[in-house]
Amino acid sequence: MQVVYDYEFWLTATPGIQRQIEAAFLRPDVFHVASSTVVSDMLNSIGVSPRALVVPGIDTDSFRQTVDPAQRAAVIGFPLRPEAHKGTEDALEAAAIISRTRPWVRFVGFGDRWTGPLPAAVTSLGYVTERELVDFYNSLSVFVLPSRYEGWGLPAAEAMACGAAVVCADNGGSRDFAIDGETALIVPPHQPQALADAICRLLDDDNLRKRLADAGKARAQVMSLKASASMLRQAIDQAMEL
């Protein structure tokens, strides 16, 4: 059995590496499990039919809302990652755009591998523990996942579980739970102005922000570790029957 997750690794690989990955996927003796719809689509495009779909789970006992979204300040959070396809530069540019007209809005990033410059409006937390990450998500009015490609998009799902309204670039993997106008606002990838506009829309509309935060939290609850473990157990049983 092989659980396939990192859609972005395949999509951004050189042609030679991509062929090697595809050759590994095409082995006839492997039971493939896709971790998202976009991963399933990727496998099908290669000529492989995944036998099951098992989405990654969220530890909903730890990642949960502890602060009422209505009581949160205008704080925007996002991951700080060095890989170009993670879209960090897009989030930083969006922060700079917003801070020109809304200097009171705070922007906070996390991640210990970012070494690039930061706009004056952005604070970096660096490395955070799981407990600190839960507190971070609960401090946010809006969480932004600017990635251009994702196999799933765990940080956005965790932020939803903690009651933050989410803005996502249309990265592929997050489509399974980040639905435009229902559980999140979705913008085209690699467009900082679109990110900035979506963030401002949520800051300006308390009702929309609360509605998306509540719907996102409800969606996250059905993606628990227990639910994912149950789906994986079923996939294993199916594989054992072959």
N, C-alpha and C positions, 0 to 999 in steps of 0.2 A: 504494500500500500504506500502511496505517495500523496501527501497533502501539498497542494500547489498554492502558494500564497503570493510570491513577489512578482507580480505582473510588471511592475516598473523596471525590474532588473532585465527581464526579457525585452521590454519595449525600448530600453535605452542602450542595449548591448550592441557591440559592433556586429556586422554581418557574420563574421567568423564565429564569434561566441554564440550568437543567436542560433546558428546552425547546430552547434554542439548541444545547446539546451534542447532544441527541437528533437535531435537524435535521441537524447535521453528520454524525453517524453514519449517517443514513438515505440519504446520497448513494449512488445506485446504481453509481457508477463507482469505488468504493473497495473494495479488497481488505482486509478487516479481519483482524488477527491479535490474538488475546487473549493476555494475559500470565499468566493464571491461570484456574482453573475459575470462580471467582466473577465475574471480568470477563466470561467467556463467558456466564455466566448473566445478567449485567447487559445485555449486548448482545442476548441472546435476548428479554429482557423488553421491550426497546425495539422489537423486530421485526427485528433484524439477526442473521443467522447468520454467525458468524466462520468464516473459511475455514481457520484454523490456530490451534494453541495453541503458543506459544513462551514458556517460562518464563525469567525473567531468570537470568543465569549468575553464579556465584561464582568469583572468582579463587582457585582452590584451591591454586595455587602459593604465594600470599601468605597467604591465610586458611587456616591449618592448625594443628593441635595441636602445641605445643612444650613444654607443661607437663602432666605426668600429672594428670588430674582428682583422683586419690586424694591428691595432695600439695598441693591448693589449700586455702587458708584459707576461712573462712565470709565470703566477699565476694559481694555481690549487685549486679549491674549492670543499667542500663537507660538508654535515651535520654532526654534532657531536651529536650522540644519544646513550643513555646508553643501550638500549635493544640489546641483542646479535644478534637477527635476522636482525638488521639494518646494521650490517657489518662495524661499525666504526673502529674496530680493524684492519680489512682488509685494509681500506683506510690509516690508520696510518702506518701500516707496509709497504704498497706500497710507502708512502712518504719517509720513512726511506731508503728503497731500492734505490729510485731515487736520494735522496740527497747525497748518497755515491759517485756518479759519476757526478752529476749535482748540485753542491752546490748553484748555482745561481737561481734554481727554487724555487719559494715560494709556500707554502701550507697554505691555510686559511680555517678554519672551522667555522661554526656558530651553535648556540644552547646553551641554558642556563642550561641544565640538565646534561651535561657531567662533571664528577668529576674525571675521570681517568687521568693518566699521558699523556703528549704529547711529541713526538720527538722534538728535538731542531729545526727542520726545519718547524714545524707547529705552526701557530698563531691561537688563538681562539678569535673570535669576541664576544662570548657569545650571549646574547639576541640581536636581531636586529628588528627594526621596518620594516614595509612593504617598506617604502621609502629606508631605508638602505639596505634591501634585494635586491631591484631592482638595486641599485648602486653596490652592491656586485657582482651580476650576470654579470653586464656589465663590471666589472674589470677583468673577468676571460677569460683566453684562453681555459681552459678545466674545465668542471664541472663533478664530479664523484658521481654517486649514487651507493654505494657499497652494498645496502640492499640485503639480501638473499631471502626475501619474501616481496612483496608489493601488495596491492590491486590495485594500479594504479601507483603511483610514481610522485606525484605532483611537488616536487622540480626539478626533471629532466625536466619536461614539462615547468616549469617557466624559468629555465635556457636556454632552447632552445628558448623560446620567446624573451629572452634578447640577443641572438646571441652567446652564449657560445657553443662550441663543447662539446658533451656529451659522457662520458664513463659510461656504466651501467653494473652491474652484472645482469645476467639473472634471474630476480626476479619474473617473472610471469606477474604482472600487467602492467609493462612498455612496454610489447611486442606490445601493441596496437599503440604505437607511436615511440618507440625507435627500429628501424630496422637496423640490423647490416650492415654496409657498405653503408647505404642509409641516415639515419638520426642520427646515433650514431655508436659507437663501442661497441659490446656486448661481455662480457667475462663470463666464468663460475663463479658462486658464491663461496665465501670462498676461493679465490685464489689470494692472494695479488700480487704474481709475475705477474699474468696475467693482473691485474689492472695496475701495473707499466709498463708493456710492452705496453699496449694500450695507456697509457698517453704519453709515450716516442715516440710512433709512431706518435701521433698527434703533439707533439712538434717538431719533426724532419721533418714533411711534411706539409708545409704551405698550399699547394694546397688542400690536404685532409682535413685539419682542417677547411679551409674556406668553402669547399664544404659541409661538414657535418653541419657546423654552419648555412649556408644558407638554406639547406634542412630542418634542424631541426626547424629553425624559421618559414619557410613556413608551416610546419606540425602543429606547435603550433597555427598558426593563425586560423586554422579550428576547434580548440578546445576552442573557446571563450565561455564566460559565456552566451552570447546570443544564440549560437548554442546549448549549453547544456540545457538552459531554454526551447528552442523550443522542444527538444527531450523529456524533462520531461513533458511539456504541452501535447504532443501527448500521452505519457504514461498515464497521468491522465485522459485524454478524453477516452482512451481505457478502463481504469479501471471503469470509470463511466458508460460505456455502458453495463457492465456485470451484 
